[in-house]
């Protein structure tokens, strides 16, 4: 069997962490109950990491992709319990790339709304600016006469 990749080892570690803390559940959607057997936990870890000998190559690829998307969205048992956005997010809640992108997009939308409000202000000048313009005109007339 080929050597497991770094991402596969990370996934295996995460699953075993969940098992040690009693967060690992079996069955579809975790409805089978908590996993109590270490052998079963190892089987689940290998399966999620896409390193299982029992599954085909395509099934392994699919399961690894599924677990990686689960980790990136913060839907693993470990992340939900610890309130982290992704594995290895040292206590920070907004540390995944997707969350950073959301933060950036919200900031850019705020700047867009500011520029829009400024442009509307330019279109309809306030009474203070109108007064300034009229006073300038009167001063210029006085100097001329």
C-alpha positions as CSV (number, residue, x, y, z in Angstrom):
1,X,0.0,0.0,0.0
2,X,1.4,3.5,-0.8
3,X,2.3,5.9,1.9
4,X,-0.5,8.1,3.1
5,X,-0.3,11.8,2.3
6,X,-0.1,14.6,4.8
7,X,-3.8,15.5,4.5
8,X,-4.7,11.9,5.0
9,X,-2.7,11.7,8.2
10,X,-4.3,14.9,9.4
11,X,-7.8,13.4,8.8
12,X,-6.8,10.2,10.6
13,X,-5.5,12.2,13.5
14,X,-8.7,14.2,13.7
15,X,-10.9,11.1,13.7
16,X,-8.8,9.5,16.4
17,X,-9.0,12.7,18.4
18,X,-12.8,12.6,18.1
19,X,-12.7,9.0,19.3
20,X,-10.5,9.8,22.3
21,X,-12.9,12.5,23.4
22,X,-16.0,10.5,22.8
23,X,-17.2,12.6,19.8
24,X,-16.8,9.9,17.1
25,X,-20.1,8.4,16.0
26,X,-20.8,5.6,13.6
27,X,-23.4,5.2,10.9
28,X,-24.8,7.7,8.4
29,X,-25.2,11.1,10.1
30,X,-23.8,9.7,13.4
31,X,-27.1,8.0,14.1
32,X,-25.5,4.7,15.0
33,X,-24.2,6.0,18.3
34,X,-20.8,6.6,19.9
35,X,-17.9,4.5,18.8
36,X,-16.4,2.6,21.7
37,X,-14.1,0.1,19.9
38,X,-10.6,1.4,19.0
39,X,-10.5,-1.0,16.0
40,X,-13.7,0.5,14.7
41,X,-12.3,4.0,15.2
42,X,-9.2,3.1,13.2
43,X,-11.4,1.7,10.4
44,X,-13.4,4.9,10.3
45,X,-10.3,7.0,10.3
46,X,-8.8,5.1,7.4
47,X,-12.1,5.2,5.5
48,X,-12.5,9.0,6.0
49,X,-8.9,9.6,5.0
50,X,-9.2,7.6,1.8
51,X,-6.6,5.1,2.9
52,X,-8.9,2.1,3.4
53,X,-7.8,-1.3,1.9
54,X,-11.5,-2.4,1.7
55,X,-12.6,0.4,-0.6
56,X,-11.7,0.9,-4.2
57,X,-9.5,3.8,-5.4
58,X,-12.4,5.9,-6.6
59,X,-14.3,5.3,-3.3
60,X,-11.2,6.3,-1.3
61,X,-10.9,9.5,-3.4
62,X,-14.5,10.3,-2.9
63,X,-14.4,9.7,0.9
64,X,-11.3,11.9,1.3
65,X,-12.9,14.7,-0.7
66,X,-16.0,14.4,1.4
67,X,-14.1,14.6,4.7
68,X,-12.0,17.5,3.5
69,X,-15.1,19.5,2.6
70,X,-16.6,18.6,6.0
71,X,-13.4,19.9,7.7
72,X,-13.3,23.1,5.7
73,X,-17.0,23.9,6.6
74,X,-16.5,23.1,10.3
75,X,-18.9,20.2,10.4
76,X,-16.7,17.7,12.2
77,X,-17.5,16.6,15.7
78,X,-14.2,18.1,17.0
79,X,-14.9,21.5,15.4
80,X,-18.5,21.6,16.5
81,X,-17.6,20.8,20.1
82,X,-14.6,23.1,20.4
83,X,-16.2,25.9,18.4
84,X,-13.5,26.1,15.8
85,X,-13.9,26.7,12.1
86,X,-11.3,24.2,10.9
87,X,-8.8,21.6,12.2
88,X,-5.7,23.3,13.6
89,X,-7.5,26.6,14.2
90,X,-5.7,27.5,17.4
91,X,-8.6,28.9,19.3
92,X,-9.6,31.3,16.5
93,X,-13.1,31.0,15.2
94,X,-12.6,32.8,11.9
95,X,-9.5,31.1,10.6
96,X,-10.7,29.1,7.6
97,X,-10.0,30.6,4.1
98,X,-13.8,30.6,3.4
99,X,-14.5,32.6,6.5
100,X,-11.8,35.1,5.7
101,X,-13.3,35.5,2.2
102,X,-16.7,36.2,3.7
103,X,-15.2,38.8,6.0
104,X,-13.5,40.5,3.0
105,X,-16.6,40.5,1.0
106,X,-18.6,42.0,3.8
107,X,-16.0,44.7,4.2
108,X,-16.0,45.4,0.4
109,X,-19.8,45.6,0.4
110,X,-19.6,48.2,3.2
111,X,-17.2,50.4,1.2
112,X,-19.4,50.0,-1.8
113,X,-22.4,51.2,0.2
114,X,-20.4,54.2,1.5
115,X,-19.3,55.2,-2.0
116,X,-22.9,54.9,-3.2
117,X,-24.1,57.2,-0.3
118,X,-21.4,59.7,-1.1
119,X,-22.3,59.8,-4.8
120,X,-26.0,60.4,-3.9
121,X,-24.9,63.2,-1.6
122,X,-23.0,64.8,-4.5
123,X,-26.1,64.7,-6.7
124,X,-28.3,66.5,-4.3
125,X,-26.3,69.2,-2.4
126,X,-27.3,69.9,1.2
127,X,-28.5,73.3,2.4
128,X,-25.2,74.1,3.9
129,X,-23.4,73.8,0.6
130,X,-26.1,75.9,-1.1
131,X,-25.6,78.7,1.5
132,X,-21.8,78.6,0.9
133,X,-22.3,79.0,-2.8
134,X,-24.7,81.9,-2.4
135,X,-22.4,83.7,0.1
136,X,-19.5,83.4,-2.3
137,X,-21.5,85.0,-5.1
138,X,-22.5,88.0,-2.9
139,X,-18.9,88.6,-1.8
140,X,-17.7,88.6,-5.3
141,X,-20.3,91.1,-6.3
142,X,-19.4,93.5,-3.4
143,X,-15.7,93.4,-4.4
144,X,-16.5,94.3,-8.0
145,X,-18.6,97.4,-7.1
